Amino acid sequence: MKYYSTNNSNFKVDLKTAVLKSLPPDNGLYMPERLNSLSSDFISDLSNRSFQDISFRVAHTILQDDLEEETLADIIEKAINFKAPVVPITEDISTLELFHGPSLAFKDFGARFMAELMSFFVKDETNELDILVATSGDTGGAVAAGFAGVPNINVTILFPKGKVSPLQELQLTTWGGNIKALEIDGTFDDCQALVKQAFLDEEVNKKRNLSSANSINIARLIPQSFYYFEAYKQLEDKGKGVVFSVPSGNFGNLTAGLIAKQIGLPVHRFLAATNSNNIVPHYLATTTYEPRPSVQTISNAMDVGKPSNFTRMMDLYGDLWEKIKTDIEGYFYDDEDTRFGVKYIHKTHDYIADPHGAIGFLAAHQYLKDNPGYKAIFLETAHPAKFLPVMNPLIGEFPIPEKLTVLREKESHALGMSKEYGEFREYLMDSKGS
């Protein structure tokens, strides 16, 4: 299998290059040159398969012969070793809980798979790999947990100052060792722009063997498709069809769902559910794509004004608005709506949803109101305890997992930095940096 740039379909590389280099030199994103389909027999037999078996089959279908089956099975066994349960909320709406991994966020699936895959690729390399990752909250924590202590790999996490929750920040800044954190005086979009500039800087790349752990990396995207199959398997009553409501920021999660559908998962519709950073819902409603500076909200992991994976979404559909509209419908909600959603789900259904999941619920609820008979699954992307400053005033105190409480006993280390590329470049060029 070869992987082409979304900016030039004739520029193709192998899997190792796509994963370790992350971005093509033309600033596109890598995509597999073809997506083969799973058999209908496999789909009908999902209920008899384990999550790991499903993950292996999906990965093998996408990657084809890029990895030996034994190697791929070993990666899956080490990376996908926690559950993704579907929990009923109403008669027609369920949630897919994706927060049962080490960092209590859905990013654990992609980060752990990527860590195992990169570790396999660099095991015989003499040069260390320097991973750069921009985070709006959950990505950095998952990447840190996945890569901590991995030989020959260093990680630098860029996060926006004052725009992640206190517990999220501790998940980024308390590791030490091969994990370093930079507190950027700007937004997530600024952090993401710094990472992309570094990848296009020839002098920096001569000095540093750079790679990315953001969803711009194809290795992050592939494992996120696994849990769509796992969720579909668990939903016994599929009604007129299954709808996935996806809380979205950089749109890697939704793109992975679209890939799952293209290789055979029978999904009726995807709902692109955003906060006030509604660039994609606006596009779906108007045909106009207008990236803009992100605004801060209480669902901070979705505060993205220029979603990277929009490029991949359009690539999957040949840049045809009419075609993408047949599979995706857009919804967006402001902070007042989000607070209402958190309180409503808790009071009415005795379920604690985080601010991002609450937006997914609101979109699912609205879609089913307009389209009765379908069954909806909204993605609960992170444990609500990661957002206590938002959650406690709305529903009161609730138990905090030990994985988070132990963070308060650790020392935090972060290097402050402006959003100017020159300062970040100097950090990368310093022999002591990264």
Secondary structure, DSSP 8 states (H G I E B T S, - for coil): --EEETTEEEEEE-HHHHHHH-S-TTS--EEES------HHHHHTGGGS-HHHHHHHHHHHHHTTSS-HHHHHHHHHHH--S---EEE-SSSEEEEE---STTSBTHHHHHHHHHHHHHHHHTT-SS-EEEEEE-SSHHHHHHHHHHTT-TTEEEEEEEETT-S-HHHHHHHHS-BTTEEEEEESS-HHHHHHHHHHHHT-HHHHHHS-EEE-STTSHHHHHHHTHHHHHHHHH-S--TT-EEEEEE-SSSHHHHHHHHHHHTT--EEEEEEEESS--HHHHHHHHS----------SSGGG--SS-TTHHHHHHHTTT-HHHHHTTEEEEE--HHHHHHHHHHHHHHH-----HHHHHHHHHHHHHHHHSTT-EEEEEE-B-GGGGHHHHHHHH------HHHHGGGGS----EEE-S-HHHHHHHHHSTT--
